[in-house]
Every structure is written in structure tokens, then in C-alpha cells.
Amino acid sequence: MASRNKKRPSHPPVEQSQLRKRLIARKDPFVCTHCQTENLVLSGKPLNHCAQCLYSLHVDDQVPGDRLSTCQGLMKPATVCLGRKSSYIIVHQCVQCGKVIPNQAAPNDNIDLLISLVNANPKLAI
């Protein structure tokens, strides 16, 4: 009968950032670099863009919340797409390096600006 307690091979240590593949929630309030609006935590949800102007900062590299990007450029809200369960996804593009990153819209986001971004993309007409 084979033993169930076989010794597993040892692997070299791996940095935690290499193992992490999912969101690292950041809930720190911030002042928007683009419009200077103070953004506070809303119901404990992570903040990743300004609720007033919808701009973000290119601070994450591989994983949302990792804060490892060396770019640090402004992320302009380029368009809005429909996500799962009819939620809105704001597509940001870095004005410095061009990287495109999607972010889920928040309940307190500027609805007029969200609508104007949706209207700019006729494929999303509801």
C-alpha cells in the first residue's frame, strides 16, 4: 500500500507579489490630482478613480492595488462599457504611457460625466 505522506519536493521561495493575481483592495482617501476633489471611502469599497472627474492615476502595474507602476501618469476616462450584471466599466487610458485599464464605476460617480462617456460610444445605447 502506498504511503499518503510522501515528501513533497521543495521549491525556491517565491515573492508574494509573484503569487498575487487578484485585486489588492486599497481604501485610502485621496485628493484628485486632476480636479483636486477630496475622495472619501464609500461603504468600505476600494477607491481607484475620482468620483467627480473620473480620472485615475497609473499607480498599479500587474495587479489592481499593487502600487508598483513606475509611470505614475494621469489616467483619463476614455470610454464606458457595460460590465457584468449591467454595471458600468470606466476604461482609463494613461496620458503618459498609453496603457489602458478598466475600472468598475462606483455608485457615487459623476452620473452626468458617465452618461456623456456612454453617449460618446454609440454601441452602448440602451
C-alpha positions as CSV (number, residue, x, y, z in Angstrom):
1,M,0.0,0.0,0.0
2,A,1.4,3.4,-1.0
3,S,2.0,5.9,1.8
4,R,0.0,9.1,1.6
5,N,2.6,11.1,3.5
6,K,5.1,11.4,0.6
7,K,7.5,14.2,1.0
8,R,6.8,17.0,-1.5
9,P,9.7,18.5,-3.4
10,S,10.8,21.8,-2.1
11,H,10.6,24.9,-4.3
12,P,12.6,28.0,-4.2
13,P,10.9,30.9,-2.3
14,V,8.6,33.0,-4.4
15,E,7.9,36.7,-3.7
16,Q,4.4,37.3,-2.5
17,S,3.9,39.8,-5.4
18,Q,4.5,37.0,-7.9
19,L,1.8,34.8,-6.3
20,R,-0.8,37.5,-6.1
21,K,-3.1,37.5,-9.1
22,R,-6.2,39.3,-7.7
23,L,-7.2,42.7,-6.5
24,I,-5.4,44.2,-3.6
25,A,-8.1,46.4,-2.0
26,R,-7.0,49.9,-1.2
27,K,-9.4,52.0,0.8
28,D,-7.3,55.2,1.4
29,P,-9.0,58.5,0.8
30,F,-7.2,60.8,-1.7
31,V,-7.3,64.2,-3.3
32,C,-7.6,64.0,-7.1
33,T,-4.5,65.2,-9.0
34,H,-6.7,66.3,-11.9
35,C,-9.5,68.3,-10.2
36,Q,-8.4,68.5,-6.6
37,T,-11.7,66.9,-5.3
38,E,-11.3,65.0,-2.0
39,N,-12.4,61.4,-2.4
40,L,-13.5,59.6,0.7
41,V,-14.1,55.8,1.2
42,L,-17.7,54.9,0.2
43,S,-19.1,52.0,2.1
44,G,-15.7,50.3,2.5
45,K,-15.3,49.9,-1.2
46,P,-11.8,50.3,-2.8
47,L,-11.1,53.7,-4.4
48,N,-9.4,53.7,-7.8
49,H,-10.6,56.9,-9.5
50,C,-12.1,60.3,-8.7
51,A,-15.9,60.3,-8.3
52,Q,-16.1,63.9,-9.7
53,C,-13.9,63.9,-12.9
54,L,-13.4,60.1,-13.2
55,Y,-9.7,60.5,-13.6
56,S,-7.3,58.0,-12.0
57,L,-3.5,57.6,-11.6
58,H,-1.4,55.0,-13.2
59,V,-0.1,53.5,-9.9
60,D,-0.8,49.8,-10.4
61,D,1.4,47.6,-12.6
62,Q,0.3,44.0,-12.9
63,V,-2.4,43.6,-10.2
64,P,-5.1,46.2,-9.3
65,G,-3.9,47.7,-6.0
66,D,-0.2,46.6,-6.2
67,R,1.0,50.2,-6.5
68,L,4.1,49.0,-8.4
69,S,3.8,51.1,-11.6
70,T,6.8,53.4,-12.3
71,C,4.7,55.5,-14.7
72,Q,2.5,57.5,-12.2
73,G,0.8,59.3,-15.1
74,L,-2.8,60.6,-15.2
75,M,-5.4,58.0,-16.4
76,K,-8.0,59.8,-18.5
77,P,-11.5,58.3,-18.6
78,A,-11.7,57.3,-22.3
79,T,-15.0,55.5,-22.6
80,V,-17.6,53.5,-20.6
81,C,-18.5,49.9,-21.3
82,L,-21.2,47.6,-19.9
83,G,-19.8,45.1,-17.5
84,R,-21.3,42.1,-15.8
85,K,-24.8,42.4,-14.3
86,S,-25.3,45.7,-16.2
87,S,-22.6,47.5,-14.3
88,Y,-20.6,50.2,-15.9
89,I,-16.9,49.9,-16.5
90,I,-14.8,53.1,-17.0
91,V,-12.0,52.5,-19.4
92,H,-9.0,54.6,-18.5
93,Q,-6.0,55.4,-20.7
94,C,-2.8,56.7,-19.3
95,V,-1.9,60.1,-20.9
96,Q,1.8,59.4,-20.3
97,C,2.4,55.8,-21.5
98,G,-0.9,54.9,-23.1
99,K,-1.7,51.8,-21.0
100,V,-5.5,51.0,-20.9
101,I,-7.0,49.9,-17.6
102,P,-10.7,49.2,-16.9
103,N,-12.2,50.1,-13.6
104,Q,-15.7,49.5,-12.3
105,A,-17.9,52.6,-11.8
106,A,-18.9,53.4,-8.3
107,P,-22.4,54.5,-7.1
108,N,-21.1,58.0,-6.2
109,D,-19.5,58.6,-9.6
110,N,-20.5,61.8,-11.5
111,I,-23.5,60.4,-13.4
112,D,-23.6,63.3,-15.9
113,L,-20.0,62.5,-16.9
114,L,-20.7,58.8,-17.1
115,I,-23.7,59.4,-19.4
116,S,-21.6,61.7,-21.6
117,L,-19.0,58.9,-22.0
118,V,-21.7,56.4,-22.8
119,N,-23.2,58.7,-25.4
120,A,-19.8,59.1,-26.9
121,N,-19.8,55.4,-27.6
122,P,-23.0,54.6,-29.6
123,K,-22.5,50.8,-29.3
124,L,-23.7,51.2,-25.6
125,A,-27.0,52.9,-26.4
126,I,-29.6,51.2,-24.2
